[in-house]
Amino acid sequence: MPFIDLETNLPASKFPENFLKRLCTTLAAALGKPEDRMNLVVKTDLPMMIAGSCSPCILMTVSAIGVTDTAEKNKEHSAKIFQFLKGEFELGDDRILILFHPLEPWQIGKKGTVMSFL
């Protein structure tokens, strides 16, 4: 059950109507998770600075169980995610940052309990 937060200073008008669906498909494939388990939030028009610059940028946080727990896995995920985001927004490599956080089932509440008890 991956959780994806995409924060950007890009305006909402830069995001086509089907962006969430395409992002979901891309991330599900990159992480090896089913699309119906993905949880995404996109926040646009934010005041942001990366590396001392307020130029257009994206900060993405990827939190998931079992797929973000090693440097090797995250290197593969990063390459696929960067390719997608660069293609969508024509941003340079230094304008996209991805934070990976491993999760444990007991850290996710669902249906009044936690995932380790479902």
DASULQUI-V31143 format. One line per field, one symbol per residue. ss: DSSP state (a for helix, b for strand, c for the rest). phi: phi as a letter, one per 40 degrees, with the letter a starting at -180 (. if undefined). A space follows every 10 residues. Layout:
ss: ???
phi: ???
//
This chain:
ss: ccbbbbbbcc caaaccccaa aaaaaaaaaa acccaaacbb bbbccccccb ccbccccbbb bbbbbccccc aaaaaaaaaa aaaaaaaaac ccaaabbbbb bbbcaaacbb ccbbaaac
phi: .cbbbbbacc cdccbcdcdd cccdcccccc cgbcdcbcbb bbbbfccaab fgbcddabbb bbbacgbbba cccccccddc cddcccccbf ccdcbbbbbb bcbbdccbca fgabdcbc
//
